[in-house]
């Protein structure tokens, strides 16, 4: 699978997790849920955003290399 395909899979799965987490927060909304959100979920979503940006840049470099070799 292509690099952009993997990015799409990663972001799609993360969106599913975000929806499930939002549903969970409807039932679990105490101090521990807030701590879990801050410690794990926000970092997960931020990391995926950073990774998606890096994948885009890496794909650009790989496409440039590919075109230069043709």
N, C-alpha and C positions, 0 to 999 in steps of 0.2 A: 504494500500500500504506500501511496505517496506521502510525503511529509505533510502536505496540506490536508490529506485525508486523515492522517493521525491527529492533526490539530483539530479538525472538525469533530473527530471522535472524542477527544479530550474535552473540548468545550461543550459538546452535547451532553456528555456524561455529567459534567460539572453543573450544567443547568438542571438536569434531573435531580442531582443531589441538593441543589438550592431549593427546588420545589418541595422535595421531601423534608428538608430542614425547616422550611417555612411552615409546612403542615405540622411538624413536630412541635414547633414553637407555640402553636395554638393550644397545645395540651401541657407543655412543659415550659413554664414561664417564671421560674423562681431564680434565685441568685446563682445557683449552679448552672442553669441553662445559659444565663448571661455570661458567666465565666467560660463555659464551653464554647459559646459563640465567639467571644473575643480571643480565646486562646487557640482554637482550632479552625473554626469555620471561616472566619474573616481571613486568616492567614492562608487557608486553602484557596479561597477565591482570589485573593491577591496574587498568590503564586501562580495560579493557572493563567491569570491575565498577563503576568510578566512572561510566562512561558510561551503563550500564544504570540506575543510580540516578538520574542526571540525566534520562534519558528518561522514567522513571516520574514524576518531579516535573513535567517539562514537559507530559506528557500530562494530569496533573491540572489544571494551569493552563489548558490548551487546552479541556478538558472544562468547566471552570468558565466560561470565556469563552463557549463555545458555549451552555451552559444559560442564561447571563445574557442572551444575545442572542435567545433564543426567546420 
